[in-house]
Amino acid sequence: MKPAARNKKGKGAFCNLPLLLFIAAIQFLVIYSPTLDRYMVMITSGKPGFPSLLLDGRRGFKLVEEEFIPEPRVRCDFADPRSDVCELEGAIRIRGSTSEVFVITPPRGGANITGVGANATSWKIQPYTRKGETRVMNGITEMTVRVVTADEAPACTVRHDVPAVVYSNSGYCGNYYHDFNDNIIPLFITSRHLGGEVQLLVTQKQRWWFDKYREIVDGLTNYEAVDLDKDGGEVRCFRRATLGLRSHKDMSIDPRRAPHNLSMVDFKRFLMWRYALPREHAIRTDDEEVSGRRPRLLVITRRSRRRFVNLDEIVALAEEVGFEVTTSDVMSFKKKNSTSNVAAGAAGDADGGQARMADASALVNSFDAMLAVHGSGLTNLVFLPMNAVVVQVVPLGRMDELAMDEYGVPPRDMNMRYLQYNISAEESTLSDMYPRGHPVFLDPSPIHKQSWSLVKDIYLGKQDVRLNINRFRPFLQKAIRLLR
């Protein structure tokens, strides 16, 4: 580093009395102030573990004060069945190239650590919300947390004034239900209370995913998410960091466990804000102002299995009981002025599916009720207005509990109404493949115990639905009544 050039002045400059007094004052402060003395040392030579205030050739001029190292506080929760989470406070350094997080202890030692063990100096965490599912967790990057002194840790290269949230964007990423259940809602729980002042550090980052859900991500952070796997040798320094995302239950939030008691109603309003959705409440059919208008029903269609075989009959029935009906798979919905012919999220979308998400959210928000067979299409219920009605058709295969957890509880948590219709054996196309005395009909329990893959293959992968119109009629009639 070249020394700063001297300021050449004439001999008469030192005869200036005010200048002499100013120089004397500076010398006095330097001699008698220990604090200034310490900073003068940093200015001239730097200090081990801390950058000098002189010119940094790579970063430019930066006035960076000496890092104070407090006793760190570490609170880890490895008991939660859905995800492991560690909250870190103090001097935290994160190096993405080695998937390491360093918790710095002060010179005299000491660290307040709970949930890991008082004497723990190193542990691993997988920052993804499908804990316990070995098949998917085997592919999730492990982050190693190390409790070390400043001399043992790599020096900071980037300093952040906001807290960090570290998590994986892998796993079931790309499945519409899992995008919301495993990523978006947990990210909302973990970061929304920070008001955008949070830096996302993402392992296994899927760029297309961040493009598709750009409105949501931009509503949660004011900063571009960092791809830790492509972060070079950067060592990012924070005062606070959260490793992992909080996850409470399927597609929902427990306000008692969320910061500031955030709820799914808050999440719904957040989505309305981000996608500029106009309808907060569904139609009330007994309201004089909407007299003569029919409530609108969206029937979610599927491209693969678990389709409505007699869709035309279902539409006719819904219109007969009083609905205005539209059928759509939603995510292939295009506005009339749209020029894209590629499915949402596919590589052919110029914006990675961002516009398609905006179109889909607007479409769903225009309806008062939704009808669908159990599947990821029901995830769109997050865009329905409050007081709307969700009708889930549950296929055969002892799927009742799963269907209730995934799509039965969330509507109620979002101030919507929910109806569940469990089909009979005659309403399943499995009756065309297996005799009625087959275990597929008599007792699905052994199939569930054998493997989830077999359940998926039979009950989710081979089954379509042929609704009994007479049996289903009372459910649609009740849906109309619930809108009053």
N, C-alpha and C positions, 0 to 999 in steps of 0.2 A: 504494500500500500504506500503510495507516494505521500510524503509529508505535505501538510497544507502550506501553500506559498505565503511568505511573510508579506505583511502590508508595509510597503516602503513609504516612509514619511520624512519630511525635512527635519533639521535639527531643532527648529523652533517649536515643534509639536509638544515637547516635554516641558515647555515653559507655561503651558496652559494650566492655571490653578484648578479649575473644576475637574480636569482630566486626572491630575495628580491625586486629588481627593478621592475620586472614584476608584483608582487603582489601589489606594491605601485601604479603602473599605473592603474591596474584594480580598486583599491579602489577609485582613483581620478575620473575615468570615472563614476563609480556608484554614487558617491556623487554629482558630478557637472552636470551630464546629466539627465534631466527630462525624456527624451525618454527611456534611458536605465533603469532608475528607474521604469518606468511604466511596462516595460517588465520583470524586476526582480520580480515585484509583481505577474505578470501572471505566471511566472515560478514556484514560490513557492506556490501560493495559488489558481491560476486561477482567473477568473473574471466572475461574473454572466452573463450567456448568451454566454460565450466563453470558449473553452476547455483550460485546463492547458497544458503547454508544458511538464509536467512530464509524466511518463508512463501511458498510458491508457490501462488497463488490457485487454480490449476487442479488441482494435484496434492496439495495439503495439505502439512503439514510433512514434510520428508525430510532426513535427515542424510546428505548425499552428499559424500564426500571428493573432493578435486581428482583428476581423472583423470590418472594417470601414463601417458605415452605412450612405450612402449618401441620399440625398432627392430622393425618388423613382419617376420614370417616368412611367406612365401607360397610354397606348393608346388603347382603345377598339373600335371596329367597330361592332355595332349591327344593322347597317342599311343595310348591304349587304344582298341580298336575298338568297344567297346560304349557307353562314356559318357565325357564330360569331367568332371573333378572338380578343384576347387581347395580346398586346406586353408589357412585363414588364421588367423594368430595375431597378437595385438597389440591395438591400439585399432581395432575394427571397427564401422562404423555402416551400417545397412541401412534404406533407405527404399523401401517397397513401392510407393508411388504413382508413382514414376519408375523402378522396377526397377533401382535403383542400389545398389551396395555400395562403401562408402568405406573404404579402408585408410589410416589416419592415420600419417604419418611424424613423428618427433620434431622439435623446433625446429631441431636441427643437421642434419636430413635423415638419409638412410640407410634402406635397406630390403633385406632378404635375400629375393630373388625368384628362384625356379627354375621352369623349365618354360614360361616366357612370354618371357623375355628380360630381361637385367639392367637395361636402361634403359626397360623398358615402364612406362608410366604409366596405360594404359587398355586394356582388352580385354573381349570379350563371351564369355558362356558360356550354353548352353542346358541347364538342369539336368534332363535326361530321358535314359532309358537305351536309346533306340533310335537312337543316333548312326549316321549313314550312310543312314538311311531318309528320304530327302528328303521324300517325300509327307507323312509324319507330323511330321517335325521342322520343317517350314514353319509348323506351327501352334503350336509351343512358344515361350513367352515367352523373350526374351533378357534376361539380367541383365548389366548393365554394371559392371565393376569399375574403380574409379578410385583411384589412389595419390595422395593429396593431403596438404596440411598441415591442421592443426586449423582454421585460419582459413578455409580453402577448403571445408570440409565443413559440412553442416548440423549444428546443435547437437542433442545427445541429448534425446529426450523420454521415452524409456523405457530403463532400464538392466536388463540381465539378468545374473544370477550364474552361468548355465549356458551351455554352448555352443549354437550354432544349427546346424541342418541345413536347407538351402534346396533345394527341388526342385519340379518341376511335377507336378501331378496330372491332366494332360490326356493327349494322345496316344491310345493304345488303351484308355484307362480305360473299364471297363464290360464288356470281354471277360474272362471268368473266368480264362483262362490268363494273359493279359497283366496282370491285376490282381496275380497272384502273381509272375509273371516280371519285370515292368517296375517294379512298385511295392513289393510287400510284402517279397520276398526281398532286393532291394537296400537297402531301408530297414532291414531286420534286420542286414545286413552293416555298414551305415554307422553305426548307432546303438545296437545291442544292448549293446555293451561299455560304454556310458555309464550303464547301470543305471537308465534312466528320467530321469536328470538331463540332459535335452536339450530344447531348444525347437524344434519344427518350424515352419518358415516356408514356406508353401505357395503357389505361384503356380497360377492356374487351378484352385483348389480345388473339388472336387465334394463338396458337403455329404453327399449320399446315400451316397457311397463311404465316407466316414468313419463314417457311421451303420452301414452294412452290416458293416464290418470293425472295429467299435468295440473288441471284445475284443483284437484284435491291436494296434491303435494304442495302446490304453491300457496294454498290456504293454511298449511301447517308450518311452513318454514320460509323465511325471507332469503334463504341462501341456497345456492345450487348444491344438491347432494353430492358428496365426495365418494367416488368409487375407490374404496380402499385397496382393491386388487390392482389398480392402475395408478397408485399414488406415488410411485417411485420410492425414494428413500425418505420421504417426508416424515418428520416426527411432529405431530400436532399436539399442542399443549392446551389444556383446559383446566378450569377450576372445578367443574362438575361434569359428570358423564353418567349415562345410563346404558348399561350393556343388556341388550334384549328388550323385548316389547311386552307390556302387560296384556294379558288376555284373560277375560273373566268367564265367558260362556259363548256358545255358538251364536254368531251374528248378533251379539248384544253386549250390553255394558251393565255392570252392577254399580249403581251410583254410590253405594256405601264404600266401595273400594277405589273409586276413581278420584283423582284430584279435583277439588272444588265440586264434588258430587256430580260430575258430568254424567249425562244419561243418553239413552238412544234418542230421546226427543231433541237433545242438544245436537246430536250427530245428524239427525234429519234436517234440522234447521241449518246446520253447517253446509250440508249438501245443497239445500235450497239457495243459500247465499252463493256458493261457488258456481253453481250451474244456472243461476238467475231463474229459478223455477217460480212461476207466478202463483201457484195454488197451494196454500198452506192447509186448507180444509176441504174435504170432499163435499159434494152436494148434500143438502138436507131436503129430502123429497117432500116434507111437510111444510117447507118454507114457501110462503106466498110469492116471494120474489122469483122463485124458480118454477112456479106452477106451469105445467105443460111440458117441461123439459124432462127427458128421460135420463136416468143415471147411466153412465157409460161403463161398460164391462170390457176389459182386455182379456182375451183368451190367449195364453202363451202357447205357441206351437213349438214342436221340437223337430229337428231334422233327423235325429236318429231314433233310438228306442224310447219307450214310454210316451209314444204319441197317442193322440186321440184318434182312434180308427174311425169313429162316426162323428167327425167334427161338424158336418153339416147339420146333423140332428141336434147337437148340443147348441149350436148357434140359433137354430130355430126355436128351441125351448127357451133359451135366454131372452130372445126377443118377445116370445109369447108372455113371459112373466113380467116384462116391462123394461128390459135393458136395451140400450143402444149398444151393439156389439161390434168389436173389431178383433180380428185375429192377427197375430204377429209373433215372430220369434224375437222381436225387439232389436237385437243386436245387428240384424241385417237391414233394419229400417233405415230408409234414406229419405231426406226431404226432397221435394220435387226438383229443387234447384241443385241437388247434389250430383256431382259428376263421377263419384267413386262407385265402382261395382265390386269392391273387394270387401270381404267380411271384416268385422272389427278386429283390430289388433294384428291383422295379418301384415306381412312384409310389404304388400302392395299399397297399403294406406300411406299416403305421403306424410301424414302427421302422426302415424303410428296408432291411429284409432281415436285420437283426441276429439275430433269433430263428431265422430260417430257416437262417442259417449255422451256428448252434449245433446245430440239428436235423440238418443235413446232415453235420456233422463227427461227431456221435454215431452216426449211421447207418453211415457208412463205417467208423468205428473198430470196429464190431461184426463186421466180416468178416475173413476170413483170406486172401482172394484177390479180384482184380478182373479183369474181362474187358471190353474196350472197343475199338471202332474208333478209330483215330487222330482226336483232336479234343479240345476243351477239357474234356470230361467227365473225361478222364484226370487232370486237375489235382487231382481229389479224392484221388489217391494219397497226398498229403501227410498225410491223416488216418488212413491204414491203420496198423495196428500194425507194429512191426519184425518181420522174418522173413516178412512176408506176401509173396504172389506176385502180380506184375502181368503180365497177358498183353495185349499190344497187337497188334491186327489192323491191318496196314498195307495200305491200298488201292493200286490201280494208279497209276502215274504217276511212277515214280522218286522215291518218297517215303521210301525206306529211311533215308537219312542224316538227313533232317529228323526222322523219327519217333524215331530213336535219340537224337539230340541233345536233343529236347524231352521225351521220356518214357521213354527207355531208360536214360540215364545217371542221372537223379535217383533211381530206386528203389535202384540199387546204392549210391549215395552216402548213402542213408538206411537201410542195412543191410536191404534187402529183396531179393527175387529177381525176376528179369525174364526173360520169354519174349517173343519177337517172331515173329508169324506173318504172312508175306507172301502175300497171296492170288494166285491164278492168274487169267488172263483170264476163264476160265469162271466164276469166283466173283464177278466184277464185273458189275453191271447195265449197264455201258457196252457189254458184248457184245450187249445188246439194241438199242443205238442205232447202233453203228458196225460195219462189216464187219471181220473179223479181219485183213485186210490193211491196215487204216487206220493212219496214223502214230501215232494215239493208243495203239495196242497195240505197234507195231513199234519205235518210238524216240521216247520222250517228250522227249529232249534238246532238239530244236529248239523245242518248245513252251516249255520252261523258259527257253531263251535269248531267245525272243521277248518274253515278259512274264510276271510272276508273276500278274497279273490273269487271264490266260488259263489258267494252271495252276489257279488257284482256281475259275474258272468250270467247267472240265471235270472235273478229278480230285477236287476237294473239293465242288463245287456240284452235280454231276449224278450222282454215283456212290453206289450202295448196295452192300451186301455180302450174298452168298448163300453161306454157308460150305459147303464140301464136308465133310460130317460124317465120312466115313471118313478124309479127309486131315487133319482137325483133331483127331481123337480122340487121337493120340499126344501132342499138346501139353497137353491137359487131364490126361492120365495122368501126364505129367511134372510138371505143376503139383501134383498130389496127392503125388507122391514128394518134391518139394522141401519139403513141409510136415512131413516126418518128422524 
